[in-house]
Amino acid sequence: MGKRIITQARGKGSFTYRVKRRAFVYRIKYPNELKGEGTVLQLLNSPAHSAPLARIKYEKGTFYIPAFKGMIEGMNIEVGGSENKEGNILQLKNIETGKNVYNVELMPGDSGKVIRSAGEFALVTKKLPGKVALLLPSKKEILVDENCRATIGTIAGHGRLEKPIMKAGKKHYMMKARNKLWPRTSAVKMNAVDHPFGSGRGKNISHGGKGKIPKRNAPPGAKVGTLRPRRTGRKKR
Protein backbone atom coordinates (compact mmCIF):
# COMPACT_ATOMS: atom_id res chain seq x y z
CA MET A 1 0.00 0.00 0.00
CA GLY A 2 1.34 3.42 -0.94
CA LYS A 3 2.21 6.08 1.61
CA ARG A 4 0.85 9.57 1.79
CA ILE A 5 2.34 11.77 -0.90
CA ILE A 6 4.62 14.59 0.25
CA THR A 7 2.02 17.34 -0.11
CA GLN A 8 -0.45 15.41 2.03
CA ALA A 9 2.18 14.71 4.66
CA ARG A 10 3.17 18.37 4.83
CA GLY A 11 -0.44 19.54 4.99
CA LYS A 12 -1.13 17.31 7.97
CA GLY A 13 1.41 19.26 10.03
CA SER A 14 3.54 16.50 11.57
CA PHE A 15 6.82 17.14 13.41
CA THR A 16 8.74 16.25 10.25
CA TYR A 17 7.00 18.93 8.22
CA ARG A 18 6.70 21.87 10.58
CA VAL A 19 8.41 25.23 10.65
CA LYS A 20 10.99 25.48 13.41
CA ARG A 21 9.65 27.73 16.12
CA ARG A 22 13.02 29.40 16.65
CA ALA A 23 12.77 30.97 13.18
CA PHE A 24 9.68 32.95 14.19
CA VAL A 25 10.94 34.56 17.38
CA TYR A 26 9.91 38.03 16.18
CA ARG A 27 6.24 38.77 15.67
CA ILE A 28 5.27 41.75 13.53
CA LYS A 29 2.58 43.87 15.18
CA TYR A 30 1.45 47.40 15.92
CA PRO A 31 0.92 48.75 19.46
CA ASN A 32 -2.67 48.96 20.64
CA GLU A 33 -2.39 52.68 21.37
CA LEU A 34 -2.95 54.99 18.42
CA LYS A 35 -0.96 57.89 19.86
CA GLY A 36 2.66 58.17 20.88
CA GLU A 37 6.26 58.20 19.69
CA GLY A 38 8.67 55.35 19.19
CA THR A 39 12.44 55.02 18.81
CA VAL A 40 14.22 52.55 16.53
CA LEU A 41 16.41 50.54 18.89
CA GLN A 42 17.79 47.96 16.48
CA LEU A 43 17.65 46.74 12.89
CA LEU A 44 17.88 42.96 12.81
CA ASN A 45 17.67 39.93 10.55
CA SER A 46 14.91 37.36 10.95
CA PRO A 47 15.21 34.00 9.12
CA ALA A 48 11.42 33.88 8.85
CA HIS A 49 11.09 37.21 7.02
CA SER A 50 12.45 38.42 3.70
CA ALA A 51 12.89 42.01 4.93
CA PRO A 52 14.99 43.29 7.84
CA LEU A 53 12.96 44.02 10.96
CA ALA A 54 13.06 47.09 13.20
CA ARG A 55 12.74 46.86 16.96
CA ILE A 56 10.77 49.89 18.12
CA LYS A 57 10.58 51.08 21.71
CA TYR A 58 7.63 53.13 22.94
CA GLU A 59 6.32 54.11 26.35
CA LYS A 60 4.61 50.76 27.07
CA GLY A 61 7.16 48.33 25.68
CA THR A 62 8.62 47.25 22.34
CA PHE A 63 7.25 45.95 19.05
CA TYR A 64 8.61 44.82 15.67
CA ILE A 65 7.77 46.03 12.17
CA PRO A 66 9.48 45.59 8.77
CA ALA A 67 12.12 48.28 8.31
CA PHE A 68 11.57 50.85 5.55
CA LYS A 69 14.18 51.88 2.99
CA GLY A 70 16.37 54.49 4.67
CA MET A 71 15.57 53.62 8.29
CA ILE A 72 18.47 54.03 10.76
CA GLU A 73 18.91 53.09 14.39
CA GLY A 74 18.08 55.87 16.83
CA MET A 75 15.51 57.65 14.66
CA ASN A 76 12.08 58.52 16.01
CA ILE A 77 8.77 57.52 14.43
CA GLU A 78 5.26 58.65 15.23
CA VAL A 79 2.41 56.27 16.03
CA GLY A 80 -0.89 57.93 15.22
CA GLY A 81 -1.01 61.65 14.56
CA SER A 82 -1.12 63.14 11.08
CA GLU A 83 2.47 63.92 9.97
CA ASN A 84 3.11 62.16 6.65
CA LYS A 85 6.74 61.20 7.24
CA GLU A 86 8.44 57.95 6.22
CA GLY A 87 8.29 55.40 9.01
CA ASN A 88 5.27 56.92 10.74
CA ILE A 89 2.41 54.56 11.58
CA LEU A 90 -0.86 56.31 10.76
CA GLN A 91 -4.47 55.51 10.04
CA LEU A 92 -5.16 55.42 6.31
CA LYS A 93 -7.55 58.38 6.56
CA ASN A 94 -4.60 60.53 7.69
CA ILE A 95 -2.25 59.43 4.90
CA GLU A 96 -2.09 61.63 1.81
CA THR A 97 -3.03 60.34 -1.62
CA GLY A 98 -0.01 59.21 -3.63
CA LYS A 99 2.00 57.99 -0.62
CA ASN A 100 3.66 54.55 -0.48
CA VAL A 101 2.57 52.40 2.46
CA TYR A 102 3.28 48.90 3.74
CA ASN A 103 2.27 46.48 6.53
CA VAL A 104 -1.37 47.45 5.99
CA GLU A 105 -4.17 46.30 8.28
CA LEU A 106 -7.20 44.74 6.61
CA MET A 107 -9.32 45.22 9.75
CA PRO A 108 -8.66 47.92 12.36
CA GLY A 109 -6.39 46.52 15.04
CA ASP A 110 -5.18 43.34 13.29
CA SER A 111 -1.53 44.61 13.35
CA GLY A 112 -0.93 44.42 9.59
CA LYS A 113 -1.65 41.58 7.17
CA VAL A 114 -0.54 42.61 3.66
CA ILE A 115 2.51 44.23 1.99
CA ARG A 116 5.18 42.77 4.26
CA SER A 117 7.75 41.36 1.77
CA ALA A 118 11.09 42.98 1.02
CA GLY A 119 10.96 45.86 -1.45
CA GLU A 120 7.15 46.00 -1.65
CA PHE A 121 4.71 48.87 -1.16
CA ALA A 122 1.09 49.79 -1.87
CA LEU A 123 0.00 53.13 -3.29
CA VAL A 124 -2.79 55.20 -1.74
CA THR A 125 -4.84 56.08 -4.84
CA LYS A 126 -8.07 57.65 -3.63
CA LYS A 127 -10.31 58.18 -0.63
CA LEU A 128 -14.00 57.32 -0.43
CA PRO A 129 -16.51 57.74 2.41
CA GLY A 130 -15.22 55.43 5.14
CA LYS A 131 -12.81 53.63 2.76
CA VAL A 132 -9.38 54.14 1.23
CA ALA A 133 -8.32 52.60 -2.10
CA LEU A 134 -4.90 50.95 -2.29
CA LEU A 135 -3.07 49.79 -5.42
CA LEU A 136 -1.23 46.57 -4.52
CA PRO A 137 2.04 45.37 -6.14
CA SER A 138 -0.07 42.93 -8.16
CA LYS A 139 -1.78 46.00 -9.76
CA LYS A 140 -5.03 45.02 -8.06
CA GLU A 141 -6.93 47.78 -6.26
CA ILE A 142 -8.60 47.06 -2.93
CA LEU A 143 -10.76 49.11 -0.57
CA VAL A 144 -9.76 49.15 3.09
CA ASP A 145 -11.41 50.70 6.15
CA GLU A 146 -10.09 54.23 6.68
CA ASN A 147 -9.33 53.43 10.35
CA CYS A 148 -6.85 50.69 9.43
CA ARG A 149 -3.21 51.52 10.10
CA ALA A 150 -0.21 51.36 7.78
CA THR A 151 3.43 52.43 7.78
CA ILE A 152 4.51 55.11 5.31
CA GLY A 153 7.40 54.16 3.03
CA THR A 154 8.80 51.21 1.05
CA ILE A 155 10.04 48.06 2.76
CA ALA A 156 13.81 47.63 2.78
CA GLY A 157 15.61 44.76 1.07
CA HIS A 158 14.50 45.42 -2.49
CA GLY A 159 17.55 43.87 -4.20
CA ARG A 160 17.68 40.60 -2.28
CA LEU A 161 16.76 38.52 -5.34
CA GLU A 162 19.39 40.12 -7.56
CA LYS A 163 22.35 38.45 -5.86
CA PRO A 164 22.82 34.92 -7.25
CA ILE A 165 22.93 31.91 -4.94
CA MET A 166 26.30 30.40 -5.82
CA LYS A 167 26.09 27.15 -3.86
CA ALA A 168 23.39 24.56 -3.31
CA GLY A 169 24.33 24.49 0.38
CA LYS A 170 23.37 28.14 0.85
CA LYS A 171 20.01 27.52 -0.80
CA HIS A 172 19.55 24.47 1.44
CA TYR A 173 19.92 26.49 4.65
CA MET A 174 17.76 29.33 3.34
CA MET A 175 14.90 26.96 2.63
CA LYS A 176 15.44 24.97 5.82
CA ALA A 177 14.91 28.08 7.96
CA ARG A 178 11.30 28.28 6.75
CA ASN A 179 10.83 24.51 6.39
CA LYS A 180 10.41 24.69 2.64
CA LEU A 181 10.73 21.45 0.69
CA TRP A 182 13.86 21.75 -1.44
CA PRO A 183 15.00 20.49 -3.85
CA ARG A 184 11.59 19.69 -5.28
CA THR A 185 11.25 16.39 -7.13
CA SER A 186 9.11 16.42 -10.25
CA ALA A 187 5.93 14.41 -9.73
CA VAL A 188 6.20 12.51 -13.01
CA LYS A 189 9.66 11.30 -12.00
CA MET A 190 8.22 9.45 -8.98
CA ASN A 191 6.86 5.94 -8.72
CA ALA A 192 3.15 5.30 -8.97
CA VAL A 193 2.90 4.52 -5.23
CA ASP A 194 4.36 7.91 -4.31
CA HIS A 195 2.31 10.27 -6.40
CA PRO A 196 -0.84 10.31 -8.58
CA PHE A 197 1.28 11.47 -11.54
CA GLY A 198 4.03 8.89 -10.93
CA SER A 199 5.26 6.04 -13.16
CA GLY A 200 6.21 6.18 -16.80
CA ARG A 201 2.80 5.25 -18.17
CA GLY A 202 2.05 8.56 -19.78
CA LYS A 203 2.69 12.07 -18.53
CA ASN A 204 -0.87 13.34 -18.52
CA ILE A 205 -2.17 14.76 -15.24
CA SER A 206 -5.64 13.43 -15.99
CA HIS A 207 -4.30 9.89 -15.54
CA GLY A 208 -4.63 8.09 -12.24
CA GLY A 209 -8.34 8.73 -11.82
CA LYS A 210 -7.89 12.41 -10.98
CA GLY A 211 -9.64 15.24 -12.78
CA LYS A 212 -7.80 18.36 -13.85
CA ILE A 213 -9.90 20.72 -11.72
CA PRO A 214 -9.82 20.08 -7.96
CA LYS A 215 -12.48 21.15 -5.50
CA ARG A 216 -12.05 24.70 -4.17
CA ASN A 217 -11.73 23.56 -0.54
CA ALA A 218 -9.89 20.32 -1.26
CA PRO A 219 -7.33 19.25 1.38
CA PRO A 220 -3.58 19.18 0.67
CA GLY A 221 -2.82 16.40 -1.77
CA ALA A 222 -6.22 16.38 -3.46
CA LYS A 223 -5.22 19.33 -5.61
CA VAL A 224 -1.69 18.23 -6.40
CA GLY A 225 -0.15 19.87 -9.43
CA THR A 226 -3.25 21.84 -10.42
CA LEU A 227 -4.71 25.21 -9.55
CA ARG A 228 -8.37 25.93 -8.91
CA PRO A 229 -9.53 28.30 -11.69
CA ARG A 230 -11.90 31.12 -10.88
CA ARG A 231 -14.30 29.81 -13.51
CA THR A 232 -14.49 27.09 -16.16
CA GLY A 233 -16.18 26.66 -19.49
CA ARG A 234 -16.77 28.99 -22.36
CA LYS A 235 -17.46 32.57 -21.38
CA LYS A 236 -20.97 33.66 -22.30
CA ARG A 237 -21.39 37.03 -23.94
Contacts in CASP RR format, 6 or more apart in sequence:
PFRMAT RR
TARGET T0000
AUTHOR 0000-0000-0000
METHOD contacts of the structure
MODEL  1
MGKRIITQARGKGSFTYRVKRRAFVYRIKYPNELKGEGTVLQLLNSPAHS
APLARIKYEKGTFYIPAFKGMIEGMNIEVGGSENKEGNILQLKNIETGKN
VYNVELMPGDSGKVIRSAGEFALVTKKLPGKVALLLPSKKEILVDENCRA
TIGTIAGHGRLEKPIMKAGKKHYMMKARNKLWPRTSAVKMNAVDHPFGSG
RGKNISHGGKGKIPKRNAPPGAKVGTLRPRRTGRKKR
2 193 0 8 1.000
2 194 0 8 1.000
3 9 0 8 1.000
3 193 0 8 1.000
3 194 0 8 1.000
4 12 0 8 1.000
5 194 0 8 1.000
5 195 0 8 1.000
5 196 0 8 1.000
5 221 0 8 1.000
5 224 0 8 1.000
6 181 0 8 1.000
6 195 0 8 1.000
7 220 0 8 1.000
7 221 0 8 1.000
7 224 0 8 1.000
8 219 0 8 1.000
8 220 0 8 1.000
8 221 0 8 1.000
9 16 0 8 1.000
9 17 0 8 1.000
10 17 0 8 1.000
10 181 0 8 1.000
10 220 0 8 1.000
11 17 0 8 1.000
11 219 0 8 1.000
11 220 0 8 1.000
11 221 0 8 1.000
12 220 0 8 1.000
17 179 0 8 1.000
17 181 0 8 1.000
18 179 0 8 1.000
19 48 0 8 1.000
19 178 0 8 1.000
19 179 0 8 1.000
20 177 0 8 1.000
20 179 0 8 1.000
23 46 0 8 1.000
23 47 0 8 1.000
23 48 0 8 1.000
23 177 0 8 1.000
23 178 0 8 1.000
23 179 0 8 1.000
24 46 0 8 1.000
24 48 0 8 1.000
25 46 0 8 1.000
26 44 0 8 1.000
26 46 0 8 1.000
26 48 0 8 1.000
26 49 0 8 1.000
26 53 0 8 1.000
26 64 0 8 1.000
27 64 0 8 1.000
28 49 0 8 1.000
28 53 0 8 1.000
28 64 0 8 1.000
28 65 0 8 1.000
28 66 0 8 1.000
28 103 0 8 1.000
28 111 0 8 1.000
28 112 0 8 1.000
28 116 0 8 1.000
29 63 0 8 1.000
29 64 0 8 1.000
29 65 0 8 1.000
29 111 0 8 1.000
29 112 0 8 1.000
30 63 0 8 1.000
30 65 0 8 1.000
30 79 0 8 1.000
30 89 0 8 1.000
30 103 0 8 1.000
30 105 0 8 1.000
30 109 0 8 1.000
30 111 0 8 1.000
30 112 0 8 1.000
30 149 0 8 1.000
31 58 0 8 1.000
31 60 0 8 1.000
31 61 0 8 1.000
31 63 0 8 1.000
31 79 0 8 1.000
32 109 0 8 1.000
33 58 0 8 1.000
33 60 0 8 1.000
33 79 0 8 1.000
34 79 0 8 1.000
34 80 0 8 1.000
34 81 0 8 1.000
34 91 0 8 1.000
34 149 0 8 1.000
35 79 0 8 1.000
35 80 0 8 1.000
35 81 0 8 1.000
36 58 0 8 1.000
36 59 0 8 1.000
36 78 0 8 1.000
36 79 0 8 1.000
36 80 0 8 1.000
37 58 0 8 1.000
37 76 0 8 1.000
37 77 0 8 1.000
37 78 0 8 1.000
37 79 0 8 1.000
38 56 0 8 1.000
38 57 0 8 1.000
38 58 0 8 1.000
38 76 0 8 1.000
38 77 0 8 1.000
38 78 0 8 1.000
38 79 0 8 1.000
39 56 0 8 1.000
39 57 0 8 1.000
39 58 0 8 1.000
39 74 0 8 1.000
39 75 0 8 1.000
39 76 0 8 1.000
39 77 0 8 1.000
40 54 0 8 1.000
40 55 0 8 1.000
40 56 0 8 1.000
40 71 0 8 1.000
40 72 0 8 1.000
40 73 0 8 1.000
40 74 0 8 1.000
40 75 0 8 1.000
40 76 0 8 1.000
40 77 0 8 1.000
41 55 0 8 1.000
41 56 0 8 1.000
41 57 0 8 1.000
41 62 0 8 1.000
41 73 0 8 1.000
41 74 0 8 1.000
42 54 0 8 1.000
42 55 0 8 1.000
42 73 0 8 1.000
43 52 0 8 1.000
43 53 0 8 1.000
43 54 0 8 1.000
43 55 0 8 1.000
43 67 0 8 1.000
43 71 0 8 1.000
43 72 0 8 1.000
43 73 0 8 1.000
44 52 0 8 1.000
44 53 0 8 1.000
44 54 0 8 1.000
44 55 0 8 1.000
45 52 0 8 1.000
45 53 0 8 1.000
46 52 0 8 1.000
46 53 0 8 1.000
47 177 0 8 1.000
47 178 0 8 1.000
48 177 0 8 1.000
48 178 0 8 1.000
49 66 0 8 1.000
49 116 0 8 1.000
50 117 0 8 1.000
50 118 0 8 1.000
50 157 0 8 1.000
50 160 0 8 1.000
51 66 0 8 1.000
51 67 0 8 1.000
51 116 0 8 1.000
51 117 0 8 1.000
51 118 0 8 1.000
51 119 0 8 1.000
51 155 0 8 1.000
51 156 0 8 1.000
51 157 0 8 1.000
52 66 0 8 1.000
52 67 0 8 1.000
52 156 0 8 1.000
52 157 0 8 1.000
53 64 0 8 1.000
53 65 0 8 1.000
53 66 0 8 1.000
53 67 0 8 1.000
54 64 0 8 1.000
54 65 0 8 1.000
54 66 0 8 1.000
54 67 0 8 1.000
54 71 0 8 1.000
55 62 0 8 1.000
55 63 0 8 1.000
55 64 0 8 1.000
56 62 0 8 1.000
56 63 0 8 1.000
56 64 0 8 1.000
56 65 0 8 1.000
56 77 0 8 1.000
58 79 0 8 1.000
65 89 0 8 1.000
65 103 0 8 1.000
65 151 0 8 1.000
66 102 0 8 1.000
66 103 0 8 1.000
66 116 0 8 1.000
66 118 0 8 1.000
66 151 0 8 1.000
66 155 0 8 1.000
66 156 0 8 1.000
67 155 0 8 1.000
67 156 0 8 1.000
68 86 0 8 1.000
68 87 0 8 1.000
68 102 0 8 1.000
68 151 0 8 1.000
68 152 0 8 1.000
68 153 0 8 1.000
68 154 0 8 1.000
68 155 0 8 1.000
68 156 0 8 1.000
69 119 0 8 1.000
69 153 0 8 1.000
69 154 0 8 1.000
69 155 0 8 1.000
69 156 0 8 1.000
69 157 0 8 1.000
69 158 0 8 1.000
70 86 0 8 1.000
70 156 0 8 1.000
71 87 0 8 1.000
71 156 0 8 1.000
77 85 0 8 1.000
77 87 0 8 1.000
77 88 0 8 1.000
77 89 0 8 1.000
78 85 0 8 1.000
78 88 0 8 1.000
78 89 0 8 1.000
78 90 0 8 1.000
79 88 0 8 1.000
79 89 0 8 1.000
80 88 0 8 1.000
80 89 0 8 1.000
80 90 0 8 1.000
80 91 0 8 1.000
80 94 0 8 1.000
80 149 0 8 1.000
81 88 0 8 1.000
81 90 0 8 1.000
81 94 0 8 1.000
82 90 0 8 1.000
82 94 0 8 1.000
84 90 0 8 1.000
84 94 0 8 1.000
84 95 0 8 1.000
84 96 0 8 1.000
84 99 0 8 1.000
84 152 0 8 1.000
85 152 0 8 1.000
86 152 0 8 1.000
86 153 0 8 1.000
87 151 0 8 1.000
87 152 0 8 1.000
87 153 0 8 1.000
88 151 0 8 1.000
88 152 0 8 1.000
89 149 0 8 1.000
89 150 0 8 1.000
89 151 0 8 1.000
90 149 0 8 1.000
90 150 0 8 1.000
90 152 0 8 1.000
91 146 0 8 1.000
91 147 0 8 1.000
91 148 0 8 1.000
91 149 0 8 1.000
92 101 0 8 1.000
92 104 0 8 1.000
92 124 0 8 1.000
92 132 0 8 1.000
92 134 0 8 1.000
92 144 0 8 1.000
92 145 0 8 1.000
92 146 0 8 1.000
92 147 0 8 1.000
92 148 0 8 1.000
92 149 0 8 1.000
92 150 0 8 1.000
93 127 0 8 1.000
93 130 0 8 1.000
93 132 0 8 1.000
93 146 0 8 1.000
93 147 0 8 1.000
95 101 0 8 1.000
95 124 0 8 1.000
95 132 0 8 1.000
95 150 0 8 1.000
95 152 0 8 1.000
96 124 0 8 1.000
97 124 0 8 1.000
97 125 0 8 1.000
97 126 0 8 1.000
97 127 0 8 1.000
98 123 0 8 1.000
98 124 0 8 1.000
98 125 0 8 1.000
99 123 0 8 1.000
99 124 0 8 1.000
99 152 0 8 1.000
99 153 0 8 1.000
100 121 0 8 1.000
100 122 0 8 1.000
100 123 0 8 1.000
100 152 0 8 1.000
100 153 0 8 1.000
100 154 0 8 1.000
101 115 0 8 1.000
101 121 0 8 1.000
101 122 0 8 1.000
101 123 0 8 1.000
101 124 0 8 1.000
101 134 0 8 1.000
101 150 0 8 1.000
101 151 0 8 1.000
101 152 0 8 1.000
101 153 0 8 1.000
102 115 0 8 1.000
102 116 0 8 1.000
102 120 0 8 1.000
102 121 0 8 1.000
102 122 0 8 1.000
102 150 0 8 1.000
102 151 0 8 1.000
102 153 0 8 1.000
102 154 0 8 1.000
102 155 0 8 1.000
103 112 0 8 1.000
103 114 0 8 1.000
103 115 0 8 1.000
103 116 0 8 1.000
103 150 0 8 1.000
103 151 0 8 1.000
103 155 0 8 1.000
104 112 0 8 1.000
104 113 0 8 1.000
104 114 0 8 1.000
104 115 0 8 1.000
104 122 0 8 1.000
104 134 0 8 1.000
104 144 0 8 1.000
104 148 0 8 1.000
104 149 0 8 1.000
104 150 0 8 1.000
105 111 0 8 1.000
105 112 0 8 1.000
105 113 0 8 1.000
105 144 0 8 1.000
105 148 0 8 1.000
105 149 0 8 1.000
105 150 0 8 1.000
106 112 0 8 1.000
106 113 0 8 1.000
106 114 0 8 1.000
106 144 0 8 1.000
106 148 0 8 1.000
107 145 0 8 1.000
107 148 0 8 1.000
108 145 0 8 1.000
108 147 0 8 1.000
108 148 0 8 1.000
108 149 0 8 1.000
109 148 0 8 1.000
109 149 0 8 1.000
112 149 0 8 1.000
112 150 0 8 1.000
114 122 0 8 1.000
114 136 0 8 1.000
115 121 0 8 1.000
115 122 0 8 1.000
115 136 0 8 1.000
115 137 0 8 1.000
115 150 0 8 1.000
115 155 0 8 1.000
116 155 0 8 1.000
117 155 0 8 1.000
118 155 0 8 1.000
118 156 0 8 1.000
118 157 0 8 1.000
118 158 0 8 1.000
118 159 0 8 1.000
118 160 0 8 1.000
119 154 0 8 1.000
119 155 0 8 1.000
119 156 0 8 1.000
119 157 0 8 1.000
119 158 0 8 1.000
119 159 0 8 1.000
120 137 0 8 1.000
120 154 0 8 1.000
120 155 0 8 1.000
121 137 0 8 1.000
121 153 0 8 1.000
121 154 0 8 1.000
121 155 0 8 1.000
122 134 0 8 1.000
122 135 0 8 1.000
122 136 0 8 1.000
122 137 0 8 1.000
122 150 0 8 1.000
123 134 0 8 1.000
123 135 0 8 1.000
124 132 0 8 1.000
124 133 0 8 1.000
124 134 0 8 1.000
125 133 0 8 1.000
125 134 0 8 1.000
125 135 0 8 1.000
125 141 0 8 1.000
126 132 0 8 1.000
126 133 0 8 1.000
127 133 0 8 1.000
127 146 0 8 1.000
128 143 0 8 1.000
130 145 0 8 1.000
130 146 0 8 1.000
131 143 0 8 1.000
131 144 0 8 1.000
131 145 0 8 1.000
131 146 0 8 1.000
132 143 0 8 1.000
132 144 0 8 1.000
132 145 0 8 1.000
132 146 0 8 1.000
132 148 0 8 1.000
133 141 0 8 1.000
133 142 0 8 1.000
133 143 0 8 1.000
133 144 0 8 1.000
134 141 0 8 1.000
134 142 0 8 1.000
134 143 0 8 1.000
134 144 0 8 1.000
135 141 0 8 1.000
136 142 0 8 1.000
165 171 0 8 1.000
165 174 0 8 1.000
171 182 0 8 1.000
172 182 0 8 1.000
175 181 0 8 1.000
175 182 0 8 1.000
187 195 0 8 1.000
187 196 0 8 1.000
187 197 0 8 1.000
187 198 0 8 1.000
187 224 0 8 1.000
187 225 0 8 1.000
188 197 0 8 1.000
188 198 0 8 1.000
188 200 0 8 1.000
188 203 0 8 1.000
189 198 0 8 1.000
190 197 0 8 1.000
190 198 0 8 1.000
190 199 0 8 1.000
191 198 0 8 1.000
191 199 0 8 1.000
192 198 0 8 1.000
192 199 0 8 1.000
192 201 0 8 1.000
195 224 0 8 1.000
196 207 0 8 1.000
196 208 0 8 1.000
196 209 0 8 1.000
196 210 0 8 1.000
196 224 0 8 1.000
197 203 0 8 1.000
197 205 0 8 1.000
197 207 0 8 1.000
197 208 0 8 1.000
197 224 0 8 1.000
197 225 0 8 1.000
201 207 0 8 1.000
205 211 0 8 1.000
205 212 0 8 1.000
205 225 0 8 1.000
205 226 0 8 1.000
206 212 0 8 1.000
210 224 0 8 1.000
211 226 0 8 1.000
212 226 0 8 1.000
213 226 0 8 1.000
213 228 0 8 1.000
213 229 0 8 1.000
213 232 0 8 1.000
214 222 0 8 1.000
214 223 0 8 1.000
214 226 0 8 1.000
214 228 0 8 1.000
215 222 0 8 1.000
215 223 0 8 1.000
215 228 0 8 1.000
216 228 0 8 1.000
218 228 0 8 1.000
END
